[in-house]
Amino acid sequence: MPNIKSAIKRVKKNETLNAQNAQAKSAMRTAVKKADTAALNNEENAKDLIKSAIKQLEKAASKGLIHKNAATRKKAQLMKKA
């Protein structure tokens, strides 16, 4: 544990941001999985789920949670299933 005040603040901030990133990444993965299963089962709300999953992917890529090429690849895979 650091002794310097600014380093203590930085540790707290890193923990907070890490938790936020983990939550956002988990939500993105969940949205992609829901859209994927909906597309495979030909559900009527599949297009809406795919649209929201693509939005989550773009948001994660813009924040640097995943690489932009990975987001593009996953978006293409989802659109192919629609």
Salt bridges, closest charged atoms under 4 A:
ASP36 OD1 - LYS81 NZ 2.49
GLU58 OE2 - LYS75 NZ 3.15
